[in-house]
Amino acid sequence: MTANLVIVESPAKAKTIERYLGSGYTVLASYGHVRDLPENPGKGQLGVDVDGDFAPDYEIPADRRRQVSAIEKAGRGRTASSSRRTSTVKARRSPGTSRKPRTCPRNGRAA
């Protein structure tokens, strides 16, 4: 088992990134978002804890439980893990909030 786990949204990106990182990394795809606010939180509920600093009340949709279980299983016993947003999400960020791109610790390429 490799010590490092990287989670990305797309299976195609997972394969590509795994080739760049090499054998010291396992790259898994989440196949998109794996948690969401409740669809029908109930009467008087908002899906967030209003009294608790608006902490979200996330739930895992039934169609995503398989991916979450696979990610949890792969993450057991790992020393490090990383999760990155896709470039489409970064492109939607507000101007002036860009971050310096991360580089791969193995080969120095942009991650």
Secondary structure by P-SEA (a helix, b strand, c coil): cccbbbbbccaaaaaaaaaaacccbbbbbccccccccccccccccccccccccccccccccccaaaaaaaaaaaaccccbbbbbbcaaaaaaccccccccbbbbccccccc
